[in-house]
């Protein structure tokens, strides 16, 4: 019985890790976008 619960928990952990990896790879900055310089305001 404990082995079944351990396997299910392992599947949830691996599934969560794969979902996080997939979402992290999907948000990439397009090539044409350039960083804007900061305005150095000393007010």
GUVEX-14027 format. One record per atom (N, C-alpha, C): chain; residue in three letters; x, y, z; atom name. Coordinates in Angstrom, 2 decimals, decimal comma. Example, Ala and Ser with C-alpha at 12.3 -4.5 7.8 and 13.67 -1.06 7.14 Angstrom:
(A ALA (13,19 -5,69 7,80) N)
(A ALA (12,30 -4,50 7,80) CA)
(A ALA (13,20 -3,30 7,80) C)
(A SER (12,85 -2,25 7,08) N)
(A SER (13,67 -1,06 7,14) CA)
(A SER (12,90 0,03 7,87) C)
//
This chain:
(A UNK (0,83 -1,20 0,00) N)
(A UNK (0,00 0,00 0,00) CA)
(A UNK (0,87 1,26 0,00) C)
(A UNK (1,93 1,24 0,80) N)
(A UNK (2,81 2,41 0,87) CA)
(A UNK (3,54 2,65 -0,44) C)
(A UNK (3,83 1,58 -1,15) N)
(A UNK (4,53 1,72 -2,42) CA)
(A UNK (3,65 2,44 -3,44) C)
(A UNK (2,37 2,14 -3,43) N)
(A UNK (1,44 2,79 -4,35) CA)
(A UNK (1,37 4,29 -4,06) C)
(A UNK (1,29 4,65 -2,77) N)
(A UNK (1,25 6,07 -2,41) CA)
(A UNK (2,55 6,77 -2,76) C)
(A UNK (3,67 6,09 -2,59) N)
(A UNK (4,96 6,66 -2,94) CA)
(A UNK (5,07 6,90 -4,45) C)
(A UNK (4,58 5,96 -5,25) N)
(A UNK (4,61 6,11 -6,71) CA)
(A UNK (3,72 7,27 -7,14) C)
(A UNK (2,55 7,39 -6,54) N)
(A UNK (1,64 8,49 -6,89) CA)
(A UNK (2,26 9,83 -6,52) C)
(A UNK (2,87 9,92 -5,34) N)
(A UNK (3,53 11,16 -4,92) CA)
(A UNK (4,68 11,50 -5,86) C)
(A UNK (5,43 10,50 -6,29) N)
(A UNK (6,54 10,73 -7,22) CA)
(A UNK (6,03 11,24 -8,56) C)
(A UNK (4,92 10,70 -9,03) N)
(A UNK (4,34 11,17 -10,28) CA)
(A UNK (3,89 12,63 -10,18) C)
(A UNK (3,30 13,01 -9,06) N)
(A UNK (2,89 14,40 -8,87) CA)
(A UNK (4,09 15,33 -8,85) C)
(A UNK (5,17 14,92 -8,19) N)
(A UNK (6,37 15,76 -8,13) CA)
(A UNK (6,99 15,92 -9,51) C)
(A UNK (7,12 14,83 -10,25) N)
(A UNK (7,69 14,90 -11,59) CA)
(A UNK (6,80 15,70 -12,53) C)
(A UNK (5,50 15,53 -12,43) N)
(A UNK (4,57 16,28 -13,26) CA)
(A UNK (4,65 17,77 -12,97) C)
(A UNK (4,73 18,14 -11,70) N)
(A UNK (4,85 19,54 -11,34) CA)
(A UNK (6,15 20,15 -11,85) C)
(A UNK (7,24 19,39 -11,77) N)
(A UNK (8,52 19,88 -12,26) CA)
(A UNK (8,48 20,08 -13,78) C)
(A UNK (7,85 19,16 -14,49) N)
(A UNK (7,76 19,30 -15,94) CA)
(A UNK (6,90 20,49 -16,34) C)
(A UNK (5,83 20,74 -15,60) N)
(A UNK (4,97 21,90 -15,89) CA)
(A UNK (5,74 23,19 -15,65) C)
(A UNK (6,53 23,24 -14,57) N)
(A UNK (7,31 24,44 -14,30) CA)
(A UNK (8,37 24,67 -15,37) C)
(A UNK (9,02 23,61 -15,82) N)
(A UNK (10,02 23,75 -16,87) CA)
(A UNK (9,40 24,22 -18,17) C)
(A UNK (8,22 23,69 -18,49) N)
(A UNK (7,56 24,07 -19,74) CA)
(A UNK (7,13 25,53 -19,70) C)
(A UNK (6,60 25,98 -18,57) N)
(A UNK (6,17 27,38 -18,48) CA)
(A UNK (7,36 28,32 -18,44) C)
(A UNK (8,49 27,89 -17,90) N)
(A UNK (9,68 28,75 -17,87) CA)
(A UNK (10,26 28,92 -19,27) C)
(A UNK (10,16 27,93 -20,11) N)
(A UNK (10,72 28,01 -21,45) CA)
(A UNK (9,82 28,77 -22,41) C)
(A UNK (8,56 28,97 -22,07) N)
(A UNK (7,63 29,59 -23,01) CA)
(A UNK (7,67 31,12 -22,98) C)
(A UNK (8,29 31,73 -21,97) N)
(A UNK (8,30 33,18 -21,84) CA)
(A UNK (9,68 33,73 -22,19) C)
(A UNK (10,02 33,68 -23,45) N)
(A UNK (11,29 34,23 -23,90) CA)
(A UNK (11,08 35,58 -24,56) C)
(A UNK (12,07 36,44 -24,42) N)
(A UNK (11,98 37,78 -24,99) CA)
(A UNK (12,23 37,68 -26,50) C)
(A UNK (11,40 38,33 -27,32) N)
(A UNK (11,64 38,30 -28,76) CA)
(A UNK (12,98 38,94 -29,13) C)
(A UNK (13,52 38,56 -30,28) N)
(A UNK (14,85 39,02 -30,67) CA)
(A UNK (14,91 40,51 -30,96) C)
(A UNK (13,83 41,12 -31,44) N)
(A UNK (13,85 42,52 -31,79) CA)
(A UNK (13,74 43,48 -30,61) C)
(A UNK (13,50 42,96 -29,41) N)
(A UNK (13,30 43,82 -28,24) CA)
(A UNK (14,66 44,14 -27,63) C)
(A UNK (14,91 45,44 -27,38) N)
(A UNK (16,16 45,86 -26,76) CA)
(A UNK (15,87 46,51 -25,42) C)
(A UNK (16,81 46,42 -24,50) N)
(A UNK (16,65 47,01 -23,18) CA)
(A UNK (16,70 48,53 -23,27) C)
(A UNK (15,84 49,18 -22,52) N)
(A UNK (15,83 50,64 -22,48) CA)
(A UNK (16,77 51,12 -21,37) C)
(A UNK (17,54 52,16 -21,64) N)
(A UNK (18,45 52,67 -20,59) CA)
(A UNK (17,66 53,34 -19,47) C)
(A UNK (18,21 53,28 -18,29) N)
(A UNK (17,59 53,93 -17,14) CA)
(A UNK (17,92 55,42 -17,17) C)
(A UNK (16,96 56,24 -16,71) N)
(A UNK (17,21 57,66 -16,55) CA)
(A UNK (17,83 57,86 -15,18) C)
(A UNK (19,03 58,44 -15,14) N)
(A UNK (19,71 58,67 -13,88) CA)
(A UNK (19,23 60,00 -13,29) C)
(A UNK (18,16 59,96 -12,54) N)
(A UNK (17,61 61,15 -11,90) CA)
(A UNK (18,04 61,16 -10,44) C)
(A UNK (18,72 62,22 -10,03) N)
(A UNK (19,15 62,37 -8,64) CA)
(A UNK (18,38 63,52 -7,99) C)
(A UNK (17,07 63,39 -7,96) N)
(A UNK (16,24 64,45 -7,37) CA)
(A UNK (16,09 64,24 -5,89) C)
//
